[in-house]
């Protein structure tokens, strides 16, 4: 899987089978009441994601989305 930052809180995900998804995390981040999650509304902090074992994550698993959910387009 590859992940590319498109703009604001949108990422384009490319899966090994050729499937692509554009995921907009802004609604999720803004709806959260958890300050640790809302911290990722900072564009600089948001842009520091990585892929590890197929999961999309930030920092030390502060924010993590499993590959299966992302493939389904669910967050």
N, C-alpha and C positions, 0 to 999 in steps of 0.2 A: 504494500500500500504506500502511496505517496500522498502528501498533504501540501497544499499551496495556499498561502494567505492571499485572498483576493482583494478585500477591502473591509474596513471596519471590523466586523465580527464574522465575516464570511470566509469559509474555507472550501476549497475544491479538493475532494478526495478522489483518488484514482486507485481502484482495487486491482489486484493481479489478474482478475478475469476480464478486465477492460471496462467494468462498470465505473461510472463517475457519478458523484453526488456533490451538490453544492449545499453546504450546511451553514445556516445562519444561526449563530449562537446568541445573538443579541436578545431575543425574547426570553430565552432561558436565564441569561445573566441578569437582566433587568427584573425578572419576576422573583428571583431568589431573595430571601430575607437574610441569608447567611452572609455575613460580612467577608468571610474568606472567599466565597464565590464571587460576590460583588466586586471584590478587588480586581477581578479580571476585566472589568469595564475600563480599566486603564489600558489604552491602546498599546503602550509599550510592553506591559506585562502580558497582555493577551497574545502579542506577536511572538512570544517566547515558548511556543508549544514544541513538542517533539513526538515522534513515534517510537514506541518501545513495545516489543512483542505484539505488534499489531494494534495496540491501544494508542489513542490520542491523549496526551497528557501534558500537564503543566507542573513545573516545580517537582516537589517530592510527592507526587500523586495528590496534590491539593485539589486538582480538577482532573478527572479521568473519564473517558468515554470508550467503552469496549468496541472492538472492531465489528462484532456482530450487530450491535445496535446502529452503528454508523452505516453499515451496509444496508440496513433496512430503512435508513433515513430517519431514525428515531434518536431523540436526545432526551 
